[in-house]
Amino acid sequence: MIHVTDISKATNGAFNLEEEKVIQVEALTKNYDQLVAVKGIDFSVRRGEIFGLIGPDGAGKTTTFHILSGVMEVTSGAVRVLDKLPRDARLSIGYLTQQFSLYSDLSIDENLRYSAGLRQVSPKQFLQRRAKYLRLMNLEQFGDRLAGQLSGGMKQKLALCCALISQPQILLLDEPTTGVDPVSRREFWDVLAAVANEGVTIVVATPYLDEAERCDRIALLHEGRIQQIGTLSELRDSLGLKRLELRVSNLKAAQEVLNSNLSPEETGTEESTSIVDVQTFGDRLDVLVNNAVAGEAQICDLFDRNQLKLNKIQTTEPTLENVFVTRLRLAGKEPSFIPFPYAKNRNLISRNNVAIGATRLRKVFGDFHAVKGLDLEIRYGEIYGLLGANGAGKTTTIKMLCGLIEPTDGIISLAGQTHNLRSSKIRQRIGYMSQKFTLYDDLTIVQNLEFYCGVYGVPRRLRRNKIDWVISTCGLVGKEDMLTGQLPGGWKQRVAFGASVLHEPEILFLDEPTSGVDPLARRQFWRLINDIADQGTAVLVTTHYLEEAENCNRMGFMVAGELVAQGSPSEIKDAQIGQLIEVVTDNTQIASDLLKTQLEPWRVSIFGDRLHLVLDHPNAEIRQISALLARNELNIRSLRPIPFSLEDAFIGIVQRAQKTNN
């Protein structure tokens, strides 16, 4: 029988302030010559806690990790790790850096043995731990596979195994899931929860705010200062706002009406009915208001006066991104939106015409069928998301559609043309931003942009204005002569996006454009993408970040080379089988382990101090689950149905499709 007292954490992941603090940071400051990267931050982390550090590029997260790991000394302040200076605690610290730290030409086992040798792990301990962690990561059958042949998710799991092989007491993870698909990312976080439950303290930085919601506590870091620390519930409550989801017939007109009634200076006044924030998604608007009832009444009144149809309105909890963006906006830190300087007549494009089409599209590499009979139609002015796990065939599909590789079979239509798709005339009408960074590291930012202006045939009289727009939008004014290779990954992505639209393409392919981009920049990215689509450009985008995929008007889910679901974000979520149930128990990890013995593992996932369960027959299954937990002396503190997120829908569709294919 499982007892609550068997664990090291306090009940339900809620920490007692008197518990042991294994990391203590006081007035930490770090200077690089004239640059002050970290400006007097204070925080502590308790044993077995998952502590999240989130913030935009340049906030000071990586510098903080370098100091905690003992790689770098402080300029001033005090840092203690396991009651030692960080450099003296290094053998008890595991550290995953942003850069891939494995050896691609070594196998999984060889990478593990190398890491174990560095940490002086005995052969007996190595064999025991290798078996334990490879089993935990579902990698035990791949021991002789080269690291370079692993998917992004498998690489990150192997890197985590290498960090855990010495059984550290502290685990530092700097953006460990960037570029990892949603299925692998959820598995990765379930592993972290299991590791933390064994008493390992985890500090993690992530640009994905939906996964940061899985942390026990979260610190918002900006410009070297901590703005706020708390649990997800505390951060949401401190915002003092409610989120309304609106489904409307005319998104653009509704957005304009609501934006004209924004009153951010009134934020936080309980009696105010002001609209604080409006964010456009693919088939809905998210509106932050001070009071849900008064805000809904105000919106209905505005829509009536402007003869706009409101199809549906519902109150939901603010997201962590709402908290983060609102805090920085109030501090005047949100980047300004600068419209693109269009020169072409965009009214010549008919929104009813198909911009990108594919019929029975196939691609075979030897014996491997990468894409299997795909049919696709994307119209001008539409943002279409092509989503799937690593290896699903997304990038292969995009490369065929834009003429980079020849299809094995099928018909492709681009801008109304089905022949000579590699001609310079067609290419001038297409923009492409690849998954890998496509600019030249040894050229300056301006030189890269000038090169792409030449490649795309942008008239010389227009080049300066468009280059200035890219530099201003990226926040790089005064830094345009920097070598591109010196930019952080998120900044490179912004410049690459700017380069892909300089020639005002009619069709734009974006392959994971926001990978590694911070939340503020990601929001700006999507404002630009929406603006470009509003001008008539057809946009095909892939992303592993399902929360941002909500920006797409329509989307398709790929599994093993096949399109298994299509529709708007709302249509896909509404079509899900069964019900998503949120459960809070005495002990989240033990409840998760127990329920995974009764349900398929993908149906059970840990989100901070609660569980999400996907149940096909909720009425019957809830009774069975309640009885199972009761028999094991686990109390259910709350149990309620919640709406499917797009990530929940994606994982359910992918897992069901894979089960059918097998």
C-alpha positions as CSV (number, residue, x, y, z in Angstrom):
1,M,0.0,0.0,0.0
2,I,1.2,3.5,-0.8
3,H,1.2,6.1,2.0
4,V,1.5,9.8,1.7
5,T,4.3,9.8,4.3
6,D,6.6,7.9,1.9
7,I,7.6,11.1,0.1
8,S,10.1,13.9,0.7
9,K,7.9,16.7,-0.5
10,A,5.1,18.2,1.6
11,T,1.6,17.2,0.5
12,N,0.5,18.0,-3.0
13,G,3.7,19.8,-3.9
14,A,3.0,22.7,-1.6
15,F,6.2,23.6,0.2
16,N,6.6,24.4,3.9
17,L,8.6,27.6,4.4
18,E,10.6,25.8,7.1
19,E,11.8,23.1,4.7
20,E,15.5,22.9,3.9
21,K,16.7,25.6,1.5
22,V,19.4,24.1,-0.7
23,I,20.0,27.2,-2.9
24,Q,20.1,30.7,-1.3
25,V,20.8,33.8,-3.4
26,E,21.1,37.2,-1.8
27,A,21.7,40.6,-3.5
28,L,23.4,38.8,-6.5
29,T,25.0,41.1,-9.0
30,K,27.0,40.3,-12.0
31,N,28.8,42.8,-14.2
32,Y,30.5,42.3,-17.6
33,D,32.6,45.5,-17.9
34,Q,30.0,48.2,-18.4
35,L,27.0,45.8,-18.7
36,V,25.2,44.8,-15.5
37,A,23.6,41.5,-16.4
38,V,22.1,40.7,-13.0
39,K,21.1,43.4,-10.6
40,G,20.8,42.4,-7.0
41,I,18.4,39.4,-7.2
42,D,17.2,37.4,-4.1
43,F,15.6,34.0,-4.1
44,S,15.8,30.6,-2.4
45,V,15.0,27.1,-3.6
46,R,13.9,24.2,-1.4
47,R,14.9,20.5,-1.6
48,G,12.8,18.6,-4.2
49,E,11.3,21.8,-5.6
50,I,11.0,22.6,-9.4
51,F,11.7,26.3,-9.6
52,G,11.2,28.1,-12.9
53,L,13.2,31.1,-14.1
54,I,11.4,32.8,-17.0
55,G,12.2,36.0,-18.9
56,P,13.0,37.4,-22.3
57,D,16.4,37.1,-24.0
58,G,19.0,39.1,-22.1
59,A,17.1,38.9,-18.8
60,G,20.0,37.3,-17.0
61,K,18.8,33.7,-16.8
62,T,21.9,32.1,-18.3
63,T,24.3,34.3,-16.2
64,T,22.4,33.2,-13.1
65,F,22.8,29.5,-14.1
66,H,26.6,30.0,-14.7
67,I,26.9,31.4,-11.2
68,L,24.8,28.7,-9.6
69,S,26.8,26.0,-11.3
70,G,30.1,27.4,-10.1
71,V,31.3,28.2,-13.7
72,M,31.3,32.0,-13.0
73,E,32.0,34.1,-9.9
74,V,29.6,36.8,-8.6
75,T,30.5,40.5,-8.8
76,S,28.8,41.1,-5.5
77,G,26.2,39.4,-3.2
78,A,26.1,35.9,-1.7
79,V,25.2,32.6,-3.3
80,R,25.2,29.3,-1.3
81,V,24.4,25.9,-2.9
82,L,24.0,23.0,-0.4
83,D,25.5,25.4,2.2
84,K,28.7,25.8,0.1
85,L,30.1,28.2,-2.4
86,P,28.8,27.0,-5.9
87,R,32.4,26.0,-7.1
88,D,32.7,23.7,-4.0
89,A,29.3,22.1,-4.7
90,R,29.9,21.3,-8.4
91,L,30.1,17.5,-7.9
92,S,26.6,17.6,-6.5
93,I,25.2,19.7,-9.4
94,G,24.0,18.5,-12.8
95,Y,23.8,21.2,-15.5
96,L,22.2,21.1,-19.0
97,T,23.3,24.1,-21.0
98,Q,21.4,25.7,-23.9
99,Q,23.9,24.2,-26.4
100,F,23.8,20.5,-27.3
101,S,26.4,19.1,-24.9
102,L,26.6,15.5,-26.2
103,Y,29.0,13.9,-28.7
104,S,27.2,13.2,-31.9
105,D,29.6,10.4,-33.0
106,L,29.3,8.5,-29.8
107,S,26.4,6.2,-28.9
108,I,24.0,6.7,-26.1
109,D,26.0,4.2,-23.9
110,E,29.3,5.8,-24.8
111,N,28.0,9.3,-23.9
112,L,26.7,8.0,-20.6
113,R,30.1,6.2,-19.8
114,Y,32.0,9.4,-20.6
115,S,29.8,11.5,-18.3
116,A,30.1,8.9,-15.6
117,G,33.9,8.8,-15.9
118,L,34.0,12.6,-15.5
119,R,32.0,12.4,-12.3
120,Q,33.9,9.4,-10.9
121,V,30.9,7.1,-10.9
122,S,32.0,3.5,-10.1
123,P,31.3,0.7,-12.7
124,K,28.7,-0.9,-10.4
125,Q,26.9,2.4,-9.8
126,F,27.0,3.2,-13.5
127,L,25.3,0.0,-14.5
128,Q,22.5,0.5,-11.9
129,R,22.0,4.1,-12.8
130,R,22.2,3.5,-16.6
131,A,19.4,0.9,-16.3
132,K,17.3,3.2,-14.1
133,Y,17.5,6.4,-16.2
134,L,17.3,4.8,-19.6
135,R,14.2,3.0,-18.5
136,L,12.8,6.3,-17.1
137,M,13.4,8.0,-20.4
138,N,12.2,5.1,-22.6
139,L,15.7,4.8,-24.2
140,E,16.8,1.4,-22.9
141,Q,16.4,-0.2,-26.4
142,F,18.6,2.4,-28.1
143,G,21.8,2.1,-26.2
144,D,24.0,1.6,-29.3
145,R,22.4,4.3,-31.4
146,L,24.6,7.3,-32.2
147,A,23.6,10.5,-30.5
148,G,23.7,12.3,-33.8
149,Q,20.9,10.0,-35.1
150,L,18.5,10.8,-32.3
151,S,15.5,13.0,-32.6
152,G,15.5,16.3,-30.7
153,G,13.4,14.9,-27.9
154,M,15.6,11.8,-27.5
155,K,18.8,14.0,-27.5
156,Q,17.4,16.1,-24.6
157,K,16.4,13.0,-22.7
158,L,19.9,11.6,-23.2
159,A,21.5,14.9,-22.1
160,L,19.3,14.7,-18.9
161,C,20.5,11.1,-18.4
162,C,24.1,12.3,-18.6
163,A,23.4,15.0,-16.0
164,L,21.7,12.5,-13.7
165,I,24.2,9.7,-13.9
166,S,26.2,11.1,-11.0
167,Q,22.9,11.4,-9.0
168,P,23.3,15.1,-8.3
169,Q,21.3,16.8,-5.6
170,I,20.8,19.9,-7.8
171,L,19.8,19.9,-11.4
172,L,20.1,23.1,-13.5
173,L,18.3,23.1,-16.9
174,D,18.7,26.1,-19.2
175,E,15.9,25.9,-21.8
176,P,16.1,22.1,-22.0
177,T,13.1,21.6,-24.4
178,T,13.7,24.2,-27.1
179,G,12.9,22.6,-30.4
180,V,11.4,19.5,-28.8
181,D,8.0,18.3,-30.1
182,P,5.0,18.5,-27.7
183,V,4.8,14.7,-27.1
184,S,8.5,14.5,-26.1
185,R,8.2,17.7,-24.1
186,R,5.4,16.4,-22.0
187,E,7.3,13.1,-21.4
188,F,10.4,15.2,-20.4
189,W,8.4,17.1,-17.8
190,D,6.9,14.0,-16.4
191,V,10.4,12.7,-15.9
192,L,11.4,15.9,-14.2
193,A,8.5,15.5,-11.8
194,A,9.6,11.9,-11.0
195,V,13.2,13.1,-10.4
196,A,12.1,16.0,-8.1
197,N,9.9,13.5,-6.2
198,E,13.1,11.6,-5.3
199,G,14.4,14.8,-3.6
200,V,16.4,16.3,-6.5
201,T,16.1,20.1,-6.6
202,I,15.5,21.4,-10.1
203,V,16.0,25.0,-11.4
204,V,14.7,25.4,-15.0
205,A,14.6,28.2,-17.5
206,T,12.1,28.0,-20.4
207,P,10.7,30.2,-23.1
208,Y,7.5,28.1,-23.1
209,L,5.2,29.6,-20.6
210,D,2.7,26.8,-20.8
211,E,5.3,24.3,-19.5
212,A,6.6,26.8,-16.9
213,E,3.1,26.4,-15.4
214,R,4.3,22.9,-14.3
215,C,6.8,24.4,-11.9
216,D,6.2,24.5,-8.1
217,R,7.2,28.2,-8.1
218,I,8.1,30.7,-10.8
219,A,10.3,33.8,-10.8
220,L,9.7,36.4,-13.5
221,L,13.1,37.8,-14.5
222,H,13.5,41.0,-16.7
223,E,16.6,43.1,-17.3
224,G,18.5,41.4,-14.5
225,R,15.8,41.9,-11.8
226,I,13.2,39.6,-10.4
227,Q,9.8,41.2,-10.9
228,Q,7.8,38.6,-9.0
229,I,8.0,35.1,-7.5
230,G,5.2,32.8,-6.6
231,T,3.2,29.7,-7.5
232,L,1.1,29.8,-10.6
233,S,-2.1,30.4,-8.5
234,E,-0.4,33.3,-6.7
235,L,0.9,34.9,-9.9
236,R,-2.6,34.6,-11.5
237,D,-4.3,36.0,-8.4
238,S,-1.8,38.9,-8.2
239,L,-2.7,40.0,-11.7
240,G,-6.2,40.9,-10.6
241,L,-7.7,40.3,-14.0
242,K,-10.0,37.9,-15.7
243,R,-9.6,36.4,-19.2
244,L,-12.6,36.3,-21.6
245,E,-12.4,34.1,-24.7
246,L,-14.5,35.5,-27.6
247,R,-15.6,33.7,-30.8
248,V,-16.8,36.3,-33.3
249,S,-17.7,36.3,-37.0
250,N,-15.3,39.2,-37.9
251,L,-12.1,39.0,-35.9
252,K,-10.4,42.0,-37.4
253,A,-13.3,44.4,-36.9
254,A,-13.9,43.1,-33.4
255,Q,-10.2,43.6,-32.5
256,E,-10.3,47.2,-33.8
257,V,-13.4,48.0,-31.8
258,L,-11.9,46.5,-28.6
259,N,-8.5,48.0,-29.1
260,S,-10.1,51.5,-29.4
261,N,-11.5,51.0,-25.9
262,L,-8.3,49.9,-24.2
263,S,-7.7,51.6,-20.9
264,P,-4.5,50.2,-19.5
265,E,-4.1,53.0,-17.0
266,E,-7.2,51.8,-15.1
267,T,-5.7,48.3,-14.6
268,G,-6.3,46.9,-11.2
269,T,-9.3,49.1,-10.2
270,E,-11.9,46.7,-9.0
271,E,-14.9,48.8,-10.1
272,S,-13.4,49.5,-13.6
273,T,-15.0,47.8,-16.6
274,S,-12.1,48.7,-18.8
275,I,-10.6,46.4,-21.3
276,V,-6.9,45.9,-20.4
277,D,-5.6,43.7,-23.2
278,V,-6.7,42.2,-26.5
279,Q,-4.9,39.4,-28.2
280,T,-5.9,37.9,-31.5
281,F,-5.7,34.1,-32.1
282,G,-6.6,32.1,-35.2
283,D,-10.3,31.8,-34.5
284,R,-10.9,33.8,-31.3
285,L,-9.9,36.9,-29.3
286,D,-8.6,36.8,-25.7
287,V,-9.6,39.9,-23.7
288,L,-8.3,40.7,-20.2
289,V,-10.7,42.7,-18.0
290,N,-10.8,43.8,-14.4
291,N,-14.2,42.3,-13.7
292,A,-15.6,39.4,-15.7
293,V,-19.3,40.3,-15.4
294,A,-18.9,44.0,-16.1
295,G,-16.3,43.3,-18.8
296,E,-18.7,40.9,-20.6
297,A,-21.5,43.5,-20.4
298,Q,-19.2,46.2,-21.8
299,I,-18.1,44.0,-24.7
300,C,-21.7,43.0,-25.6
301,D,-22.6,46.7,-25.6
302,L,-19.7,47.6,-27.8
303,F,-20.5,44.8,-30.3
304,D,-24.2,45.9,-30.4
305,R,-23.3,49.5,-31.1
306,N,-20.9,48.4,-33.9
307,Q,-23.3,45.8,-35.3
308,L,-20.8,43.0,-34.7
309,K,-22.0,39.4,-34.0
310,L,-20.7,37.7,-30.9
311,N,-20.9,33.9,-31.3
312,K,-19.6,32.9,-27.9
313,I,-18.0,34.4,-24.8
314,Q,-16.6,32.5,-21.8
315,T,-14.6,33.3,-18.7
316,T,-11.3,31.4,-18.2
317,E,-8.3,31.7,-16.0
318,P,-5.4,34.0,-17.1
319,T,-2.4,32.2,-18.4
320,L,1.1,32.7,-17.2
321,E,1.8,34.5,-20.5
322,N,-1.0,37.0,-19.6
323,V,0.8,37.6,-16.2
324,F,4.2,38.0,-17.8
325,V,3.2,40.3,-20.7
326,T,1.0,42.4,-18.5
327,R,3.7,42.9,-15.9
328,L,6.2,44.0,-18.5
329,R,3.7,46.2,-20.3
330,L,3.0,48.1,-17.1
331,A,6.7,48.5,-16.7
332,G,6.8,50.0,-20.2
333,K,8.9,47.1,-21.5
334,E,6.7,45.7,-24.3
335,P,8.3,46.2,-27.8
336,S,6.4,48.5,-30.1
337,F,4.7,47.2,-33.2
338,I,6.0,48.7,-36.4
339,P,3.9,47.9,-39.5
340,F,5.7,46.6,-42.5
341,P,6.5,49.2,-45.2
342,Y,4.5,47.7,-48.1
343,A,5.3,48.8,-51.6
344,K,3.3,46.4,-53.7
345,N,-0.5,46.6,-54.4
346,R,-1.9,43.9,-52.2
347,N,-5.5,44.3,-53.4
348,L,-4.7,42.3,-56.6
349,I,-4.7,39.1,-54.6
350,S,-8.1,37.3,-54.3
351,R,-8.7,35.7,-50.9
352,N,-10.8,32.9,-52.5
353,N,-7.9,31.6,-54.6
354,V,-5.8,28.6,-53.5
355,A,-2.2,29.8,-52.8
356,I,-0.7,26.4,-51.8
357,G,-2.2,23.2,-52.9
358,A,-1.2,19.5,-52.8
359,T,-2.9,16.4,-54.1
360,R,-1.8,12.9,-53.1
361,L,1.7,14.2,-52.3
362,R,4.2,11.5,-51.5
363,K,7.9,11.4,-50.7
364,V,9.9,8.2,-50.4
365,F,13.6,8.0,-49.3
366,G,14.7,4.4,-50.1
367,D,12.4,2.2,-48.1
368,F,11.2,5.0,-45.9
369,H,7.8,6.7,-46.7
370,A,8.2,10.2,-45.3
371,V,5.0,11.7,-46.7
372,K,2.0,9.5,-47.6
373,G,-0.6,10.9,-50.0
374,L,-1.1,14.3,-48.4
375,D,-3.9,16.6,-49.6
376,L,-3.7,20.3,-48.7
377,E,-5.4,23.6,-49.6
378,I,-4.3,27.0,-48.2
379,R,-5.9,30.2,-49.4
380,Y,-4.4,33.7,-49.7
381,G,-4.7,35.6,-46.4
382,E,-4.8,32.4,-44.4
383,I,-2.4,31.2,-41.6
384,Y,-2.2,27.4,-41.7
385,G,-0.3,25.4,-39.0
386,L,1.3,22.1,-40.0
387,L,1.9,20.3,-36.6
388,G,3.4,17.0,-35.7
389,A,6.0,15.3,-33.6
390,N,9.6,15.1,-34.8
391,G,9.8,12.9,-37.8
392,A,6.1,13.3,-38.7
393,G,7.1,14.7,-42.2
394,K,6.4,18.4,-41.7
395,T,9.8,19.7,-42.9
396,T,9.8,17.3,-45.9
397,T,6.4,18.5,-46.9
398,I,7.4,22.1,-46.7
399,K,10.6,21.4,-48.8
400,M,8.5,19.8,-51.5
401,L,5.9,22.5,-51.5
402,C,8.5,25.3,-51.9
403,G,10.5,23.4,-54.5
404,L,13.6,22.5,-52.5
405,I,13.1,18.7,-53.1
406,E,11.2,16.8,-55.7
407,P,8.2,14.8,-54.7
408,T,8.0,11.1,-55.4
409,D,4.4,11.5,-56.5
410,G,1.5,13.9,-56.5
411,I,0.6,17.4,-57.7
412,I,1.7,20.7,-56.2
413,S,0.1,24.1,-56.9
414,L,1.9,27.3,-56.0
415,A,0.4,30.7,-56.7
416,G,-1.9,29.1,-59.3
417,Q,1.0,27.3,-61.1
418,T,1.6,23.5,-61.3
419,H,4.6,23.5,-63.6
420,N,8.1,25.1,-63.4
421,L,7.8,25.6,-59.7
422,R,11.5,26.1,-59.4
423,S,11.5,29.0,-61.9
424,S,12.8,32.4,-60.7
425,K,9.4,33.9,-61.4
426,I,7.7,31.6,-58.9
427,R,10.5,32.0,-56.3
428,Q,10.2,35.7,-56.3
429,R,6.6,35.2,-55.0
430,I,7.7,32.9,-52.1
431,G,9.4,33.6,-48.8
432,Y,11.0,30.8,-46.8
433,M,12.4,30.7,-43.2
434,S,13.9,27.3,-42.5
435,Q,14.2,25.4,-39.3
436,K,17.9,25.9,-39.2
437,F,19.2,29.5,-39.1
438,T,19.7,30.6,-42.7
439,L,21.8,33.7,-42.3
440,Y,25.6,34.0,-42.6
441,D,27.3,34.2,-39.2
442,D,30.4,35.9,-40.6
443,L,28.4,38.8,-42.2
444,T,27.0,41.7,-40.2
445,I,23.2,42.1,-39.7
446,V,23.0,44.7,-42.4
447,Q,25.2,42.8,-44.9
448,N,22.9,39.7,-44.5
449,L,19.8,41.8,-45.1
450,E,21.4,43.5,-48.1
451,F,22.3,40.1,-49.5
452,Y,18.7,38.9,-49.2
453,C,17.4,42.1,-50.8
454,G,19.6,41.3,-53.8
455,V,18.6,37.6,-53.9
456,Y,14.9,38.5,-53.9
457,G,15.3,41.3,-56.3
458,V,14.1,44.1,-54.0
459,P,14.4,47.4,-55.9
460,R,17.4,49.5,-54.6
461,R,15.2,52.5,-53.9
462,L,13.2,50.4,-51.4
463,R,16.0,48.5,-49.7
464,R,17.1,51.0,-47.1
465,N,13.5,51.5,-45.8
466,K,12.9,47.8,-45.5
467,I,16.3,47.0,-43.9
468,D,15.6,49.8,-41.4
469,W,12.2,48.2,-40.6
470,V,13.9,44.8,-39.8
471,I,16.5,46.5,-37.6
472,S,13.9,48.6,-35.7
473,T,11.4,45.7,-35.3
474,C,14.2,43.4,-34.0
475,G,15.3,46.1,-31.4
476,L,18.8,46.2,-33.0
477,V,19.1,50.0,-33.8
478,G,22.7,50.9,-33.2
479,K,23.8,47.2,-33.4
480,E,23.3,46.7,-37.2
481,D,27.0,46.3,-37.8
482,M,27.3,43.4,-35.3
483,L,28.3,40.1,-36.8
484,T,25.2,37.9,-37.0
485,G,27.0,35.0,-35.3
486,Q,27.3,37.1,-32.1
487,L,23.5,37.3,-31.7
488,P,21.6,35.1,-29.3
489,G,19.4,32.5,-30.9
490,G,16.2,34.4,-30.4
491,W,17.5,37.6,-32.0
492,K,18.8,35.6,-35.0
493,Q,15.4,34.2,-35.5
494,R,13.9,37.7,-35.7
495,V,16.5,38.8,-38.3
496,A,15.9,35.7,-40.3
497,F,12.1,36.3,-40.3
498,G,12.7,39.9,-41.4
499,A,14.9,38.6,-44.3
500,S,12.2,36.2,-45.4
501,V,9.6,39.0,-46.0
502,L,11.7,41.8,-47.4
503,H,10.3,41.1,-50.9
504,E,6.7,41.0,-49.8
505,P,6.0,37.4,-50.8
506,E,2.5,36.2,-51.7
507,I,3.3,32.8,-50.0
508,L,5.4,32.5,-46.8
509,F,6.8,29.2,-45.4
510,L,7.9,29.4,-41.8
511,D,9.5,26.3,-40.3
512,E,9.5,26.6,-36.5
513,P,10.2,30.4,-36.7
514,T,9.9,31.1,-33.0
515,S,12.0,28.2,-31.6
516,G,14.0,29.6,-28.7
517,V,12.3,33.0,-28.9
518,D,11.2,34.6,-25.6
519,P,7.5,35.3,-24.9
520,L,7.5,39.0,-25.6
521,A,9.3,38.6,-29.0
522,R,7.0,35.6,-29.8
523,R,4.0,37.8,-29.3
524,Q,5.5,40.5,-31.6
525,F,6.3,37.8,-34.2
526,W,2.7,36.8,-34.4
527,R,1.5,40.4,-34.7
528,L,3.8,40.6,-37.7
529,I,2.6,37.3,-39.1
530,N,-1.1,38.4,-38.7
531,D,-0.4,41.7,-40.3
532,I,1.3,40.0,-43.3
533,A,-1.7,37.6,-43.6
534,D,-4.1,40.5,-43.4
535,Q,-2.4,41.9,-46.5
536,G,-3.2,38.7,-48.4
537,T,-0.1,36.6,-47.9
538,A,-0.7,32.8,-47.5
539,V,1.3,31.6,-44.5
540,L,2.2,28.0,-43.8
541,V,3.9,27.6,-40.4
542,T,5.2,24.7,-38.3
543,T,5.7,25.0,-34.6
544,H,6.3,22.8,-31.5
545,Y,4.7,25.4,-29.3
546,L,1.0,24.5,-29.2
547,E,-0.1,27.6,-27.4
548,E,1.2,29.8,-30.2
549,A,-0.4,27.4,-32.8
550,E,-3.7,28.9,-31.6
551,N,-2.8,31.9,-33.8
552,C,-3.4,29.8,-36.9
553,N,-6.8,30.1,-38.7
554,R,-6.6,26.4,-39.6
555,M,-4.2,23.6,-38.9
556,G,-3.4,20.0,-39.7
557,F,-1.9,17.3,-37.5
558,M,0.6,15.0,-39.2
559,V,1.5,11.5,-37.9
560,A,3.9,9.2,-39.7
561,G,3.6,11.2,-42.9
562,E,-0.2,11.4,-42.9
563,L,-2.6,14.2,-42.2
564,V,-4.8,12.8,-39.5
565,A,-6.8,15.9,-38.4
566,Q,-7.7,19.3,-39.8
567,G,-9.7,22.3,-38.8
568,S,-9.6,25.5,-36.8
569,P,-8.2,25.4,-33.2
570,S,-11.7,25.4,-31.7
571,E,-13.0,22.7,-34.1
572,I,-10.1,20.4,-33.3
573,K,-10.5,20.9,-29.5
574,D,-14.3,20.5,-29.7
575,A,-13.9,17.2,-31.7
576,Q,-11.9,15.5,-28.9
577,I,-13.2,12.2,-27.5
578,G,-14.2,12.1,-23.9
579,Q,-13.3,14.7,-21.3
580,L,-10.2,16.3,-19.8
581,I,-10.3,16.0,-16.0
582,E,-8.2,18.0,-13.5
583,V,-7.5,16.2,-10.2
584,V,-5.8,17.5,-7.1
585,T,-4.7,14.9,-4.6
586,D,-2.6,14.5,-1.4
587,N,0.4,13.5,-3.5
588,T,0.6,14.3,-7.2
589,Q,3.5,12.0,-8.1
590,I,2.3,8.9,-6.3
591,A,-1.2,9.4,-7.8
592,S,0.3,9.8,-11.3
593,D,2.4,6.6,-10.9
594,L,-0.7,4.7,-9.6
595,L,-3.1,5.9,-12.4
596,K,-0.6,5.1,-15.1
597,T,-0.9,1.4,-14.1
598,Q,-4.6,1.6,-14.9
599,L,-4.7,4.1,-17.8
600,E,-2.5,4.5,-20.9
601,P,0.5,6.7,-19.7
602,W,-0.3,9.5,-22.2
603,R,-3.6,10.0,-20.5
604,V,-2.0,11.1,-17.2
605,S,0.1,14.2,-17.0
606,I,1.5,16.3,-14.1
607,F,0.9,20.0,-14.2
608,G,2.6,21.5,-11.1
609,D,0.4,20.4,-8.1
610,R,-2.3,18.8,-10.1
611,L,-3.0,16.0,-12.6
612,H,-4.7,16.1,-16.1
613,L,-6.5,13.0,-17.1
614,V,-8.0,12.2,-20.5
615,L,-11.0,10.0,-20.0
616,D,-13.0,8.5,-22.9
617,H,-15.9,7.5,-20.5
618,P,-15.6,9.9,-17.6
619,N,-18.7,8.9,-15.7
620,A,-17.6,5.3,-15.2
621,E,-13.9,6.0,-15.1
622,I,-14.1,8.7,-12.4
623,R,-15.7,6.2,-10.1
624,Q,-13.0,3.7,-10.7
625,I,-10.2,6.3,-10.3
626,S,-11.7,7.6,-7.0
627,A,-11.9,4.0,-5.7
628,L,-8.3,3.3,-6.7
629,L,-7.0,6.4,-5.0
630,A,-9.1,5.8,-1.9
631,R,-7.8,2.2,-1.6
632,N,-4.2,3.6,-1.6
633,E,-5.1,6.3,1.1
634,L,-4.8,9.2,-1.4
635,N,-7.5,11.8,-0.8
636,I,-9.0,13.7,-3.8
637,R,-9.0,17.4,-2.9
638,S,-10.7,18.5,-6.1
639,L,-11.9,16.9,-9.3
640,R,-13.4,18.9,-12.1
641,P,-13.7,18.8,-15.9
642,I,-11.7,21.5,-17.8
643,P,-11.5,22.4,-21.5
644,F,-9.1,20.6,-23.7
645,S,-6.0,22.7,-24.6
646,L,-4.6,22.4,-28.1
647,E,-1.7,20.5,-26.6
648,D,-4.0,18.0,-25.0
649,A,-5.9,17.6,-28.3
650,F,-2.6,17.2,-30.2
651,I,-1.2,14.5,-27.9
652,G,-4.6,12.6,-27.9
653,I,-4.8,12.7,-31.7
654,V,-1.2,11.6,-32.2
655,Q,-1.3,8.8,-29.6
656,R,-4.6,7.4,-31.0
657,A,-3.3,7.6,-34.6
658,Q,0.0,5.8,-33.6
659,K,-2.0,3.1,-31.8
660,T,-4.2,2.6,-34.9
661,N,-1.1,2.5,-37.2
662,N,0.6,-0.1,-35.0
